[in-house]
Amino acid sequence: MSQTPLDIARQVISAETRALEVLSDALDEQFELAARKIMACPASLITSGVGKAGHIARKVSATFSSTGTPSHFLSPADAVHGDLGAVRQGDLIMLFSSSGESDEILRLLSIFQKLGRSIISISATRNCTLARHADISLVTGKTGEACPLGLAPSASTTAMLALGDALALTVMSLRQFTAEDFALFHPGGQLGRKLIKVSEAMTFRLGENLPVVSQELTVGQALQQVSKIKRRSGALIMVDAQGKLSGIFSDGDLRRLIIADDQAALRRPLMQVMTHNPKRIPASALASQAMAILRQYRIDELPVVDDQDRPIGLIDVQDLVMLKIFDVDQT
C-alpha cells in the first residue's frame, strides 16, 4: 500500500524529532566552553558553511547579531576571493559542516589556522577533519536524514540549526540580555513594536497637552480650564489634593451626562460624575500591555502614572493604532 502525503510528512517530522533527541544527548562540556568563548570574544563571531550548512550558518549568525553578539556570515567561495579582508584581529570563527570533510570548509580551516584565529566547529561527529583541528568541537550526533531517499540534508540541518540557536540563546542569557536590549536591535516590524514602552508610545504628556484638573471642580470649570489646550485627549484626568490620580472623565461621559441632565450638566461636581480609581499603567510598561488593558476593559484612554501614582501622561487607543500594536497582538 502506497504512503499518503500525510504519512510521509509525519515520517519526516518524526525523523527530525529523533535528530533533536540525539543532539540533546550529544551535548557535553564543549558546549559550555564554546558559549564562554563567544562571550569573551573581543570582536565578532564569523560563521561559515557551504550548501545547506551555509544557510544554517547565515541564520545562526543573524540570531547572534540580534541577541547582543556581533556576528556576520562569510561565504567560503567569496572568502578566498578577497572577502577574508573582513576578518579582523580578535574575531572568532564558527564553521558548519555535517560531514566535517567539505573541501571548501577545510580550505577555510587551514587559512584561519594560519591567521591565528580560534575556531569552533559544528559537525555530526568528532571523527572528522574539521572537528579534529578545531579549538572547540560541537557535535549534533549521527542520525539518518528525513529525506525518503536518505540524501537531502534535512534532519542533519534541523539538528545543526537547533544547536546554533541553543548556543546563541545561551550566550544571550549569559549576557543578561533584556527585553529593552532586544527592542534596540529590533526597532522595526512586529517585534520592535511589541517592545515599545508606554513612555515612548503616549502622545499626551504632562506640561504639554495632558488635561489634568482638580477633582474639586465642576464639569464646566474643568472644561474652561483645559480649553486652551489646542490638541487634547478625549478625557480629563482628575487628581486629588496630593496630585495623585483619582479619576477620569471622558468625552463619552460628558455626552451621556448632557443627554441625561442637560440643564445642570456643567454645574455637576466632577466627584459625582467621574470614574473613580480608573485603570492606569506605569510609563515603564510595554505598550502591548496598555493595549491589553484597553481591550479587556473596552476603554479608549489609559492614564500613565509615575511611582507615586501621579499622572504624567495618557495613552490613547489611537496611539496604539498608529504603531500597529493591535496588528502585533493579532498575528
C-alpha positions as CSV (number, residue, x, y, z in Angstrom):
1,M,0.0,0.0,0.0
2,S,1.5,3.4,-1.0
3,Q,2.0,6.1,1.6
4,T,-0.2,9.1,1.7
5,P,1.3,12.6,1.8
6,L,0.4,12.8,5.5
7,D,2.2,9.6,6.2
8,I,5.3,11.0,4.5
9,A,5.0,14.3,6.4
10,R,4.7,12.5,9.8
11,Q,7.7,10.3,9.0
12,V,9.8,13.4,8.2
13,I,8.8,15.2,11.4
14,S,9.5,12.0,13.4
15,A,12.9,11.7,11.8
16,E,13.8,15.3,12.6
17,T,12.4,14.9,16.2
18,R,14.8,11.9,16.6
19,A,17.6,14.0,15.4
20,L,16.9,16.6,18.1
21,E,16.9,13.9,20.7
22,V,20.2,12.6,19.5
23,L,21.5,16.2,19.6
24,S,20.4,16.7,23.2
25,D,22.2,13.5,24.3
26,A,25.4,14.6,22.4
27,L,25.7,17.9,24.3
28,D,28.8,17.9,26.6
29,E,31.3,20.3,28.3
30,Q,32.4,21.5,24.9
31,F,29.1,23.4,24.6
32,E,29.8,25.4,27.7
33,L,33.4,26.1,26.5
34,A,32.0,27.4,23.2
35,A,29.4,29.6,24.9
36,R,32.0,31.2,27.2
37,K,34.5,31.6,24.3
38,I,31.9,33.6,22.4
39,M,31.1,35.6,25.5
40,A,34.7,36.6,25.8
41,C,35.2,37.3,22.1
42,P,36.5,40.9,21.8
43,A,35.4,41.3,18.2
44,S,32.9,39.5,16.0
45,L,31.7,35.9,15.6
46,I,32.1,34.9,12.0
47,T,30.1,31.9,10.8
48,S,30.6,30.0,7.5
49,G,29.4,26.9,5.8
50,V,28.7,25.6,2.3
51,G,25.4,24.5,0.8
52,K,22.6,23.8,3.2
53,A,25.0,24.1,6.1
54,G,25.8,27.6,4.8
55,H,22.2,28.6,5.0
56,I,22.1,27.4,8.6
57,A,25.4,29.3,9.4
58,R,23.9,32.5,7.9
59,K,20.7,32.2,10.1
60,V,22.7,31.4,13.3
61,S,24.8,34.5,12.6
62,A,21.7,36.6,12.3
63,T,20.4,35.2,15.6
64,F,23.6,36.0,17.4
65,S,23.6,39.6,16.0
66,S,20.0,40.2,17.1
67,T,20.7,39.0,20.7
68,G,23.7,41.0,21.5
69,T,26.7,39.2,19.9
70,P,28.2,41.0,16.9
71,S,28.3,38.4,14.0
72,H,28.4,38.1,10.3
73,F,28.3,35.3,7.7
74,L,31.3,34.7,5.4
75,S,30.8,32.8,2.2
76,P,33.6,30.2,1.7
77,A,33.7,31.0,-2.0
78,D,33.9,34.7,-1.5
79,A,36.3,34.4,1.3
80,V,39.1,33.1,-0.9
81,H,38.4,35.9,-3.5
82,G,39.0,38.8,-1.2
83,D,36.4,38.7,1.5
84,L,38.9,37.4,4.0
85,G,39.8,41.1,4.4
86,A,36.6,41.4,6.5
87,V,38.2,39.2,9.2
88,R,39.7,41.2,12.0
89,Q,42.1,40.6,14.8
90,G,40.1,39.0,17.7
91,D,37.4,37.6,15.5
92,L,36.1,34.1,16.5
93,I,35.3,31.6,13.7
94,M,32.4,29.1,13.7
95,L,32.5,26.6,10.8
96,F,29.4,24.4,9.9
97,S,29.8,21.1,8.1
98,S,27.8,18.0,8.9
99,S,30.4,15.7,7.4
100,G,33.3,17.8,8.5
101,E,35.1,17.0,5.2
102,S,33.8,19.6,2.8
103,D,36.7,20.8,0.7
104,E,35.7,24.5,0.9
105,I,35.4,24.4,4.7
106,L,38.7,22.5,5.1
107,R,40.4,25.2,3.0
108,L,38.9,27.9,5.2
109,L,40.0,25.9,8.3
110,S,43.6,25.9,7.0
111,I,43.5,29.7,6.2
112,F,42.1,30.6,9.6
113,Q,44.6,28.5,11.4
114,K,47.4,30.4,9.6
115,L,45.8,33.6,10.6
116,G,45.8,32.5,14.2
117,R,42.0,32.7,14.7
118,S,40.2,30.4,17.2
119,I,37.8,28.0,15.6
120,I,34.6,26.4,16.8
121,S,33.3,23.6,14.6
122,I,29.8,22.2,14.3
123,S,29.7,18.7,12.7
124,A,27.9,15.4,13.1
125,T,30.8,13.7,14.9
126,R,34.2,14.4,16.2
127,N,35.7,11.7,13.9
128,C,36.2,14.2,11.0
129,T,39.0,16.5,9.9
130,L,37.1,19.7,10.8
131,A,36.4,18.6,14.4
132,R,39.9,17.2,15.0
133,H,41.5,20.5,14.0
134,A,39.1,22.9,15.7
135,D,39.8,24.5,19.1
136,I,36.3,23.6,20.3
137,S,34.2,21.0,18.5
138,L,30.4,20.7,18.9
139,V,28.6,17.7,17.5
140,T,25.0,17.1,16.5
141,G,25.3,13.3,16.7
142,K,24.9,11.0,13.8
143,T,21.4,10.5,12.5
144,G,19.7,9.5,9.3
145,E,18.2,12.1,7.1
146,A,14.4,12.7,7.0
147,C,14.6,12.6,3.2
148,P,12.8,9.4,1.8
149,L,16.0,8.8,-0.2
150,G,18.2,9.5,2.8
151,L,20.1,12.0,0.8
152,A,18.8,15.6,1.1
153,P,20.1,17.4,4.2
154,S,17.1,17.6,6.4
155,A,17.4,16.0,9.9
156,S,21.0,16.9,10.0
157,T,20.4,20.6,9.2
158,T,17.5,20.7,11.7
159,A,19.9,19.5,14.4
160,M,22.6,21.9,13.3
161,L,20.1,24.8,13.4
162,A,18.9,23.8,16.9
163,L,22.4,23.6,18.2
164,G,23.2,27.1,16.8
165,D,20.1,28.5,18.3
166,A,20.8,26.8,21.7
167,L,24.3,28.3,21.6
168,A,23.1,31.8,20.6
169,L,20.4,31.9,23.3
170,T,22.7,30.5,25.9
171,V,25.1,33.4,25.3
172,M,22.2,35.8,25.3
173,S,21.3,34.6,28.8
174,L,24.9,34.8,30.0
175,R,24.9,38.4,28.7
176,Q,21.8,39.1,30.7
177,F,20.3,40.5,27.5
178,T,17.0,42.2,28.4
179,A,13.7,42.9,26.5
180,E,14.9,46.6,26.4
181,D,18.1,45.5,24.7
182,F,16.1,43.3,22.3
183,A,14.0,46.4,21.4
184,L,17.1,48.4,20.5
185,F,18.1,45.7,17.9
186,H,14.5,45.3,16.6
187,P,13.2,48.9,16.2
188,G,11.1,48.0,13.2
189,G,8.5,45.3,12.4
190,Q,6.3,43.5,14.8
191,L,9.0,42.5,17.3
192,G,10.1,46.1,17.7
193,R,6.5,47.4,18.1
194,K,5.8,44.8,20.8
195,L,8.7,46.1,22.9
196,I,7.9,49.8,22.7
197,K,7.4,51.3,26.1
198,V,4.3,53.3,27.1
199,S,6.5,56.4,27.7
200,E,7.6,56.2,24.0
201,A,4.1,55.5,22.6
202,M,2.0,58.1,24.5
203,T,1.4,61.4,22.7
204,F,-0.3,63.2,25.7
205,R,2.2,64.4,28.3
206,L,2.0,66.4,31.4
207,G,3.0,70.0,30.8
208,E,2.3,69.8,27.1
209,N,-1.2,68.6,26.2
210,L,-2.4,66.5,29.0
211,P,-5.7,67.9,30.6
212,V,-5.2,67.4,34.3
213,V,-7.6,69.2,36.7
214,S,-8.6,69.1,40.4
215,Q,-11.3,66.7,41.4
216,E,-12.9,69.6,43.3
217,L,-14.0,71.4,40.2
218,T,-17.4,71.3,38.4
219,V,-17.6,69.9,34.9
220,G,-17.9,73.4,33.5
221,Q,-14.9,74.7,35.4
222,A,-12.8,71.8,34.3
223,L,-13.7,72.3,30.7
224,Q,-13.0,76.0,30.9
225,Q,-9.6,75.3,32.5
226,V,-8.4,72.9,29.7
227,S,-10.0,74.9,26.8
228,K,-6.6,76.5,26.0
229,I,-5.1,73.1,25.1
230,K,-5.1,73.0,21.3
231,R,-4.8,69.3,21.0
232,R,-6.0,67.3,23.9
233,S,-7.1,63.8,24.6
234,G,-10.7,62.6,24.7
235,A,-10.6,62.5,28.5
236,L,-9.9,64.7,31.5
237,I,-7.6,63.4,34.2
238,M,-8.6,64.2,37.8
239,V,-6.2,64.5,40.7
240,D,-6.7,64.8,44.5
241,A,-5.1,67.3,46.8
242,Q,-1.8,65.4,46.8
243,G,-1.7,65.4,43.0
244,K,-2.4,61.7,42.7
245,L,-4.7,60.2,40.1
246,S,-8.2,60.0,41.4
247,G,-10.5,59.8,38.4
248,I,-11.1,60.2,34.7
249,F,-13.9,61.9,32.8
250,S,-14.2,61.1,29.1
251,D,-16.0,62.9,26.2
252,G,-18.4,60.0,26.2
253,D,-19.2,60.6,29.8
254,L,-19.9,64.2,29.0
255,R,-22.3,63.4,26.2
256,R,-24.2,60.9,28.4
257,L,-24.4,63.5,31.2
258,I,-25.7,66.2,28.9
259,I,-28.4,63.9,27.5
260,A,-29.5,62.8,30.9
261,D,-29.3,66.2,32.6
262,D,-28.8,68.9,30.0
263,Q,-29.8,71.8,32.3
264,A,-27.4,71.2,35.1
265,A,-24.7,69.1,33.4
266,L,-21.9,71.7,33.5
267,R,-22.7,72.5,37.2
268,R,-22.3,69.0,38.4
269,P,-19.2,68.4,40.6
270,L,-16.6,66.1,38.9
271,M,-16.5,64.0,42.0
272,Q,-20.1,62.9,41.3
273,V,-19.7,62.1,37.6
274,M,-16.1,61.0,37.1
275,T,-14.9,57.3,37.0
276,H,-13.2,56.9,40.4
277,N,-9.9,54.9,40.7
278,P,-9.6,54.4,37.0
279,K,-7.3,51.8,35.3
280,R,-3.7,53.1,34.9
281,I,-0.3,52.0,33.8
282,P,3.3,52.9,34.6
283,A,5.4,54.7,32.0
284,S,7.9,51.8,32.1
285,A,5.3,49.2,31.0
286,L,5.2,47.9,27.4
287,A,2.7,49.5,25.0
288,S,1.4,46.0,24.3
289,Q,0.4,45.8,28.0
290,A,-1.5,49.0,27.6
291,M,-3.3,47.6,24.6
292,A,-4.3,44.5,26.6
293,I,-5.9,46.7,29.3
294,L,-7.7,48.8,26.7
295,R,-9.1,45.7,25.1
296,Q,-10.0,43.9,28.3
297,Y,-12.0,46.8,29.8
298,R,-13.2,48.3,26.4
299,I,-11.9,51.7,27.1
300,D,-10.1,54.2,24.8
301,E,-7.9,56.1,27.2
302,L,-5.5,54.9,29.9
303,P,-3.7,57.3,32.3
304,V,0.0,56.9,32.7
305,V,1.4,57.4,36.2
306,D,4.7,57.6,38.0
307,D,5.9,55.7,41.0
308,Q,3.8,58.0,43.3
309,D,0.7,57.4,41.3
310,R,0.8,60.9,39.9
311,P,-0.4,61.3,36.2
312,I,2.4,62.1,33.8
313,G,0.6,61.2,30.6
314,L,-2.2,59.4,28.9
315,I,-2.0,56.7,26.2
316,D,-4.9,56.7,23.7
317,V,-6.1,53.8,21.6
318,Q,-5.2,55.9,18.5
319,D,-1.6,55.9,19.7
320,L,-1.5,52.1,19.5
321,V,-3.4,52.1,16.2
322,M,-0.7,54.4,14.7
323,L,2.0,52.0,16.0
324,K,0.1,49.0,14.7
325,I,0.2,47.4,18.1
326,F,-3.2,45.9,17.6
327,D,-1.9,44.1,14.4
328,V,1.0,42.7,16.5
329,D,-1.3,41.1,19.0
330,Q,-3.5,39.5,16.4
331,T,-0.7,37.8,14.5
